[in-house]
């Protein structure tokens, strides 16, 4: 089984990571740690470096838990929600786990929401964790 763990700038909350570990152990699954950044002039080099470092910390945490994992930093010119959905389809992922924040409807309209796109567009089950 493959679980995609969607990260924002290579980071996830402890709650999200805890749930991902439980699912991976319960289903003997591999976790794909995925961060998507648009790239080009919309993403600074420092942001990419920070995402790589943060993703590495998640990987180390999963390694300590004995969970098989791999890191993917996507810089493919797409919005993160769309990119994660496409990547999940390409890799035939069985489940996506993402973190969500409380945001007003106006906030989601103005700022968009990668989580919202993933929840609505993914072809596999999506687990949203607060």
C-alpha positions in Angstrom: 0.0 0.0 0.0 1.2 3.5 -0.8 0.2 6.5 1.4 1.0 10.1 0.2 1.7 12.5 3.0 1.0 16.0 1.7 3.3 18.6 3.3 3.3 22.3 3.2 6.8 23.6 2.6 8.1 20.2 3.8 6.3 20.5 7.2 3.3 18.7 8.8 1.8 19.0 12.3 2.6 16.3 14.9 -1.1 15.2 14.6 -0.8 14.6 10.9 2.5 12.7 11.3 1.1 10.6 14.1 -1.9 9.6 12.0 0.3 8.8 9.0 2.5 6.5 11.2 -0.5 4.7 12.6 -2.0 4.1 9.1 1.4 3.0 7.7 1.9 0.5 10.5 -1.7 -0.8 10.3 -1.6 -1.3 6.6 2.1 -2.2 6.2 2.3 0.8 3.9 5.0 3.0 2.4 4.7 6.7 3.0 5.6 9.1 0.2 6.4 12.5 1.8 5.4 15.0 -0.8 5.9 18.7 -0.9 4.8 20.7 -4.0 6.1 24.1 -4.9 5.2 26.1 -8.0 8.8 27.0 -8.9 10.0 29.7 -11.2 9.7 33.2 -10.0 6.9 32.2 -7.6 9.3 30.1 -5.3 12.5 31.5 -3.9 15.6 29.2 -3.6 15.5 29.6 0.2 11.9 28.2 0.3 13.1 25.1 -1.6 16.1 24.6 0.7 13.8 24.9 3.8 11.3 22.5 2.4 14.1 20.0 1.7 15.4 20.3 5.3 12.0 19.9 6.8 11.2 16.9 4.6 14.4 15.3 5.7 13.3 15.7 9.4 10.0 14.0 8.6 11.9 11.2 6.9 14.2 10.7 9.9 11.1 10.6 12.2 9.5 7.9 10.0 12.8 6.0 9.9 12.9 5.9 13.7 9.3 4.5 13.7 10.4 1.8 11.3 8.1 3.1 8.5 9.2 2.7 4.9 9.3 6.1 3.2 10.6 8.3 0.5 10.8 12.0 -0.1 9.5 13.9 -3.1 9.9 17.6 -3.7 7.8 18.6 -6.7 8.6 21.8 -8.5 6.6 21.3 -11.7 4.9 24.7 -12.2 1.6 23.6 -10.8 -0.5 24.8 -7.9 0.2 22.4 -4.9 -3.3 20.9 -4.7 -3.4 20.1 -8.4 0.2 18.8 -8.3 -0.4 16.4 -5.4 -3.5 15.0 -7.1 -1.6 14.4 -10.3 1.4 12.9 -8.5 -1.0 10.6 -6.5 -2.5 9.4 -9.8 0.9 8.9 -11.5 2.2 6.9 -8.5 -1.0 4.9 -8.0 -1.3 6.0 -4.4 -3.9 4.2 -2.3 -4.5 7.0 0.2 -3.6 10.7 0.8 -3.2 12.2 4.2 -3.2 16.0 4.5 -3.4 18.5 7.2 -6.1 21.2 7.2 -6.6 24.5 9.0 -9.7 26.3 10.0 -10.3 29.1 7.5 -13.3 31.2 6.7 -15.0 30.8 3.3 -13.7 34.2 2.3 -10.2 33.2 3.3 -10.4 30.1 1.2 -11.7 32.1 -1.8 -9.0 34.7 -1.6 -6.0 32.4 -0.7 -7.2 29.1 -2.2 -6.7 25.9 -0.5 -4.5 23.0 -1.6 -6.3 20.7 0.8 -9.7 21.6 -0.7 -8.4 20.8 -4.2 -7.0 17.5 -3.0 -10.2 16.5 -1.2 -12.4 17.3 -4.1 -10.2 16.1 -7.0 -8.3 13.0 -5.7 -9.3 9.7 -7.1 -8.3 7.8 -3.9 -9.5 8.2 -0.3 -8.2 11.4 1.4 -7.8 11.7 5.1 -7.9 15.3 6.4 -6.4 15.8 9.8 -6.6 18.9 12.0 
